[in-house]
Amino acid sequence: MEAYRVSRAANAPRSNAPNRPSVRSGLTQVPDWPYAYCVSTEQVRPALFFSLIKDDAVLLAVAPRRLRRWRAALFPLLAMLALPAAAQSPPCGTFKDPSSGAVLRVYSAVQGERQLPGQAAEPYHLQHDGDQLLAANTASGRIVTLAVSGDGRSLSDETHHYALDADAGCQTAPTFPAGSCRTDITTCFGQMTWAGADSWRRWCSEGVSAACNRLIEDYRSEARSAWVIAKVMANDSIPSSPPAVCVEDSEAFDAEACRHAEDAERAKAVGKALALTKDMPSEPILPDAELDEVAKLCRQQPSAAFCTAVASALRTAGRLPAAREAMQLACRGAEDPPACAQQVNQDNDAPN
């Protein structure tokens, strides 16, 4: 096989020098291969296949008896040469959006954070996908898709355009066990709202603070419901025993009358519950086991929003030392940790 290099004007007239093929007959594009062409020549019977590389064309002359055998190998090769280069992964370092002042820091292939002016930094799980970077906010459960430039030095979405401001060495990317939230962050976040306490507890322990927030809010919701039920059951207008017409072994039993009596009692209880909602505490007292659990998770996976909620729950339950510890952990992620800690001290010194 012989190889020749010619200009893009491959079909321009040229002299038929000895041992050099003429390509006067022109170019024919091969179907379904945008940059692969077959060139028929006057002096050389073999078909010539080439792929455009910038302003040149690389020609490969193949003898007819070998063409059928080599065609399977040549076409994939030429197709790969014709494909555009994939965008590079963004380097580790600091990216800045000059128009908004937002800063995006990339620590490893899967770790990063974004910080808006006047706000605490938000942790992100990163996932590179072709010319896009999926940035999942592990605190809020939202995902942002960033377009990556060909050289990887700029990132952009609909509202921000980040340019690399400073390179930095990459940290070792953590590995995640099979089935964890971070192994498929998109599916995990899609299920976050309705996953349930068992999943939220597991994902929280994996460092996904959005799941921690869901878990403690679920506990609060259950505690509020329990508070309302207890108040309704303690009301004297709600009978504590079934009506006589509903006691099957009694002479007064009447299935139809029982059904009406139960409907009336149910309506009365619902009305009472609705009336109590205006007095329902926003921060109910959680059971001891749940308080112990969220306090432990706060120590293991401290985040500002979650540990603040834990501190409030502990304070409501009268566990002041534990509440102060949780709030100090929450202050680590605050924009101004000293000011946050000072406010914690003031709140703890204030009378209940």
C-alpha positions as CSV (number, residue, x, y, z in Angstrom):
1,M,0.0,0.0,0.0
2,E,1.2,3.5,-0.8
3,A,0.2,6.7,0.9
4,Y,0.0,10.2,-0.7
5,R,-0.7,13.7,0.8
6,V,-2.5,16.2,-1.4
7,S,-4.1,19.6,-0.8
8,R,-7.9,20.1,-0.4
9,A,-8.1,21.0,-4.1
10,A,-7.6,17.3,-4.8
11,N,-9.6,17.4,-8.0
12,A,-7.6,20.2,-9.6
13,P,-5.8,19.3,-12.8
14,R,-2.2,18.2,-12.5
15,S,0.3,16.5,-14.7
16,N,0.4,12.7,-14.8
17,A,3.8,12.2,-13.4
18,P,5.2,8.6,-13.5
19,N,4.2,6.5,-10.5
20,R,1.9,9.3,-9.2
21,P,-1.9,8.8,-9.6
22,S,-4.1,11.5,-11.2
23,V,-7.2,12.5,-9.3
24,R,-8.8,14.5,-12.2
25,S,-11.9,12.4,-12.2
26,G,-13.1,14.1,-9.0
27,L,-14.4,13.2,-5.5
28,T,-17.5,11.2,-4.6
29,Q,-18.7,11.3,-1.0
30,V,-19.3,8.0,0.5
31,P,-22.9,7.8,1.9
32,D,-23.3,8.1,5.7
33,W,-19.6,9.1,6.1
34,P,-19.4,13.0,6.0
35,Y,-15.7,13.2,5.7
36,A,-14.9,9.9,3.9
37,Y,-14.6,9.9,0.1
38,C,-13.9,7.5,-2.7
39,V,-11.6,8.8,-5.5
40,S,-11.6,7.1,-8.9
41,T,-8.3,7.8,-10.8
42,E,-7.3,7.6,-14.4
43,Q,-4.0,5.8,-14.0
44,V,-4.6,3.8,-10.8
45,R,-7.4,1.3,-10.7
46,P,-7.5,0.9,-6.9
47,A,-10.1,3.0,-5.1
48,L,-8.5,5.7,-2.9
49,F,-10.0,6.4,0.5
50,F,-9.0,9.4,2.5
51,S,-10.1,11.5,5.5
52,L,-9.8,15.3,5.6
53,I,-7.3,16.5,8.2
54,K,-7.5,20.3,8.5
55,D,-6.3,21.5,5.0
56,D,-4.7,18.3,3.8
57,A,-6.0,15.0,2.6
58,V,-4.4,11.7,3.4
59,L,-4.8,9.2,0.6
60,L,-4.6,5.5,1.0
61,A,-4.2,3.4,-2.2
62,V,-5.4,-0.1,-1.8
63,A,-5.0,-2.9,-4.4
64,P,-8.4,-4.3,-5.6
65,R,-7.7,-7.8,-4.4
66,R,-7.1,-6.4,-0.9
67,L,-9.9,-3.8,-0.9
68,R,-12.6,-6.2,0.2
69,R,-10.5,-7.6,2.9
70,W,-9.4,-4.2,4.3
71,R,-12.6,-2.3,3.8
72,A,-13.9,-3.4,7.2
73,A,-10.8,-1.9,8.9
74,L,-10.5,1.2,6.8
75,F,-14.0,2.6,7.2
76,P,-13.9,2.7,11.0
77,L,-10.4,4.2,10.9
78,L,-11.5,7.0,8.6
79,A,-14.6,7.6,10.7
80,M,-12.6,8.1,13.8
81,L,-10.3,10.5,12.1
82,A,-13.3,12.5,10.9
83,L,-15.0,12.8,14.3
84,P,-14.6,16.1,16.2
85,A,-12.5,16.1,19.2
86,A,-14.4,15.5,22.5
87,A,-14.4,18.2,25.1
88,Q,-11.8,17.8,27.7
89,S,-12.7,17.4,31.4
90,P,-12.4,20.7,33.2
91,P,-9.1,20.9,35.2
92,C,-9.1,21.2,38.9
93,G,-8.9,24.8,40.1
94,T,-11.0,27.9,40.5
95,F,-13.5,29.1,37.9
96,K,-15.0,32.6,38.1
97,D,-18.0,34.3,36.6
98,P,-17.0,38.0,36.3
99,S,-20.5,39.3,35.8
100,S,-22.0,37.8,39.0
101,G,-19.0,37.2,41.1
102,A,-19.9,33.5,41.5
103,V,-17.0,31.1,42.0
104,L,-16.9,27.4,41.1
105,R,-14.2,25.3,42.6
106,V,-13.3,21.9,41.2
107,Y,-11.4,19.7,43.7
108,S,-11.5,16.3,41.9
109,A,-13.2,14.5,39.1
110,V,-16.3,14.2,41.3
111,Q,-16.0,16.9,43.9
112,G,-16.6,20.7,43.8
113,E,-18.4,23.6,45.3
114,R,-20.0,26.8,44.2
115,Q,-20.1,30.1,46.2
116,L,-22.2,33.1,45.4
117,P,-21.3,36.5,46.8
118,G,-22.5,36.9,50.4
119,Q,-23.4,33.2,50.8
120,A,-21.9,30.1,52.1
121,A,-20.3,27.6,49.7
122,E,-22.6,24.9,48.3
123,P,-21.1,21.4,47.9
124,Y,-21.4,19.7,44.5
125,H,-21.1,16.2,43.1
126,L,-19.6,16.4,39.6
127,Q,-20.2,14.0,36.7
128,H,-18.6,14.6,33.3
129,D,-20.7,13.6,30.4
130,G,-19.2,14.4,26.9
131,D,-19.2,18.1,26.5
132,Q,-21.4,18.7,29.6
133,L,-20.7,18.7,33.3
134,L,-23.5,17.7,35.6
135,A,-23.2,19.6,38.9
136,A,-25.4,18.1,41.6
137,N,-25.9,20.3,44.7
138,T,-25.8,17.7,47.5
139,A,-27.3,20.2,49.9
140,S,-30.4,21.2,47.9
141,G,-30.9,18.2,45.7
142,R,-30.8,20.3,42.5
143,I,-28.8,19.5,39.4
144,V,-27.2,22.1,37.1
145,T,-25.9,21.2,33.6
146,L,-22.8,23.1,32.6
147,A,-21.5,23.2,29.0
148,V,-17.7,22.5,28.8
149,S,-15.5,24.2,26.2
150,G,-13.3,22.2,24.0
151,D,-10.2,22.9,26.1
152,G,-12.1,22.5,29.4
153,R,-11.1,26.0,30.6
154,S,-14.6,27.5,30.5
155,L,-18.0,26.3,31.9
156,S,-21.4,27.9,31.3
157,D,-25.1,27.5,32.0
158,E,-28.1,29.7,31.3
159,T,-27.1,32.3,33.9
160,H,-23.3,31.9,34.6
161,H,-20.2,31.8,32.4
162,Y,-17.2,30.6,34.3
163,A,-13.6,31.0,33.1
164,L,-10.6,29.2,34.7
165,D,-9.0,31.7,37.0
166,A,-6.4,29.4,38.7
167,D,-5.2,25.9,38.3
168,A,-4.9,23.6,41.3
169,G,-3.7,20.0,41.9
170,C,-6.6,17.5,41.9
171,Q,-7.5,15.7,45.1
172,T,-7.9,11.9,45.0
173,A,-11.5,11.3,43.9
174,P,-13.4,9.2,46.4
175,T,-15.0,5.9,45.3
176,F,-18.6,5.1,46.1
177,P,-20.0,1.6,46.8
178,A,-22.5,0.1,44.4
179,G,-26.1,1.2,45.1
180,S,-25.1,4.4,46.8
181,C,-26.7,7.7,45.9
182,R,-23.5,9.1,44.3
183,T,-23.1,6.2,41.9
184,D,-26.2,7.4,40.1
185,I,-26.8,10.9,41.4
186,T,-29.4,11.8,38.7
187,T,-31.7,8.9,39.6
188,C,-31.1,9.4,43.3
189,F,-32.1,13.1,43.2
190,G,-35.1,12.2,41.1
191,Q,-36.3,9.9,43.9
192,M,-35.3,12.3,46.7
193,T,-38.8,13.7,47.4
194,W,-40.6,10.4,48.0
195,A,-37.8,7.9,48.8
196,G,-38.7,7.4,52.5
197,A,-36.9,7.4,55.8
198,D,-34.8,4.3,55.1
199,S,-33.3,5.7,51.9
200,W,-32.9,9.2,53.4
201,R,-31.0,7.8,56.4
202,R,-28.7,5.7,54.1
203,W,-28.0,8.6,51.7
204,C,-27.4,11.0,54.6
205,S,-24.8,8.7,56.0
206,E,-23.1,8.8,52.5
207,G,-22.7,12.6,52.8
208,V,-25.7,13.7,50.7
209,S,-27.0,16.4,53.0
210,A,-30.2,16.9,51.0
211,A,-31.2,13.5,52.3
212,C,-30.3,14.5,55.9
213,N,-32.7,17.5,55.5
214,R,-35.5,15.3,54.2
215,L,-35.0,12.9,57.1
216,I,-35.3,15.4,59.9
217,E,-38.2,17.1,58.2
218,D,-40.0,13.7,58.0
219,Y,-39.4,13.2,61.7
220,R,-40.8,16.7,62.4
221,S,-43.9,15.9,60.3
222,E,-44.5,12.7,62.1
223,A,-44.2,14.4,65.4
224,R,-46.6,17.2,64.5
225,S,-49.2,14.5,63.4
226,A,-48.7,12.7,66.7
227,W,-49.2,16.0,68.6
228,V,-52.5,16.6,66.8
229,I,-53.7,13.0,67.3
230,A,-52.9,13.2,71.1
231,K,-54.8,16.5,71.4
232,V,-57.8,15.1,69.6
233,M,-57.9,11.9,71.7
234,A,-57.6,13.9,74.9
235,N,-60.7,16.0,74.0
236,D,-63.8,15.1,76.0
237,S,-66.1,15.5,73.0
238,I,-64.4,12.6,71.3
239,P,-65.6,9.3,72.9
240,S,-63.0,6.9,74.0
241,S,-65.1,3.8,73.5
242,P,-67.3,2.7,70.6
243,P,-71.0,3.5,70.6
244,A,-73.3,0.7,71.9
245,V,-74.7,0.2,68.4
246,C,-71.2,-0.9,67.3
247,V,-70.7,-3.5,70.0
248,E,-71.4,-6.7,68.1
249,D,-72.1,-8.9,71.2
250,S,-74.7,-6.5,72.6
251,E,-78.4,-6.4,72.0
252,A,-78.1,-2.8,70.8
253,F,-75.8,-3.7,67.9
254,D,-77.0,-2.3,64.6
255,A,-74.7,-2.3,61.7
256,E,-76.3,0.5,59.8
257,A,-76.6,2.7,62.9
258,C,-73.0,1.9,63.7
259,R,-71.9,3.1,60.3
260,H,-73.6,6.4,60.8
261,A,-72.3,6.8,64.3
262,E,-68.7,6.1,63.2
263,D,-69.1,8.6,60.3
264,A,-70.3,11.3,62.7
265,E,-67.4,10.6,65.2
266,R,-64.9,10.7,62.3
267,A,-66.2,14.0,61.1
268,K,-66.0,15.5,64.6
269,A,-62.4,14.3,65.0
270,V,-61.4,15.7,61.7
271,G,-63.0,19.0,62.5
272,K,-61.2,19.1,65.8
273,A,-57.9,18.2,64.2
274,L,-58.2,21.0,61.6
275,A,-59.0,23.5,64.4
276,L,-55.8,22.4,66.2
277,T,-53.5,23.0,63.2
278,K,-53.2,26.7,63.9
279,D,-51.7,25.8,67.3
280,M,-49.5,23.0,66.0
281,P,-45.9,23.6,67.0
282,S,-43.4,24.3,64.1
283,E,-40.7,22.6,66.1
284,P,-42.3,19.6,67.9
285,I,-40.5,17.5,70.4
286,L,-39.0,14.5,68.7
287,P,-38.7,11.1,70.3
288,D,-35.4,10.5,72.1
289,A,-34.3,7.8,69.6
290,E,-34.7,10.2,66.7
291,L,-32.9,13.0,68.5
292,D,-30.0,10.6,69.2
293,E,-29.9,9.6,65.5
294,V,-29.9,13.1,64.0
295,A,-27.4,14.3,66.5
296,K,-25.0,11.5,65.4
297,L,-25.6,12.1,61.7
298,C,-24.8,15.8,62.3
299,R,-21.5,14.9,63.8
300,Q,-20.7,12.5,61.0
301,Q,-22.0,14.6,58.0
302,P,-22.0,18.2,59.2
303,S,-23.8,20.7,56.9
304,A,-25.1,24.1,57.8
305,A,-28.8,23.6,57.1
306,F,-29.0,20.1,58.6
307,C,-27.0,20.8,61.7
308,T,-29.0,24.0,62.3
309,A,-32.2,22.0,62.2
310,V,-30.7,19.4,64.5
311,A,-29.7,22.1,66.9
312,S,-33.2,23.5,67.0
313,A,-34.7,20.1,67.6
314,L,-32.3,19.4,70.5
315,R,-32.9,22.8,72.0
316,T,-36.7,22.3,71.9
317,A,-36.2,19.0,73.7
318,G,-34.1,20.7,76.4
319,R,-30.8,19.1,75.3
320,L,-28.9,22.4,75.4
321,P,-25.2,21.1,75.4
322,A,-26.0,18.9,72.4
323,A,-27.8,21.7,70.7
324,R,-24.8,24.0,71.1
325,E,-22.5,21.3,69.7
326,A,-24.7,20.9,66.6
327,M,-24.9,24.6,66.0
328,Q,-21.1,24.9,66.2
329,L,-20.8,22.2,63.5
330,A,-23.4,24.2,61.4
331,C,-21.2,27.3,61.7
332,R,-18.3,25.5,60.0
333,G,-20.1,25.9,56.7
334,A,-21.3,29.4,57.3
335,E,-20.0,32.4,55.3
336,D,-18.7,34.0,58.6
337,P,-18.0,31.2,61.1
338,P,-16.8,33.5,64.0
339,A,-20.0,35.6,63.7
340,C,-22.1,32.5,63.6
341,A,-20.4,31.1,66.7
342,Q,-20.9,34.4,68.5
343,Q,-24.6,34.2,67.7
344,V,-24.7,30.6,69.0
345,N,-23.3,31.7,72.3
346,Q,-25.9,34.6,72.6
347,D,-28.7,32.2,71.8
348,N,-27.6,29.7,74.4
349,D,-27.2,32.4,77.1
350,A,-30.7,33.8,76.4
351,P,-33.5,32.6,78.7
352,N,-35.9,30.1,77.3
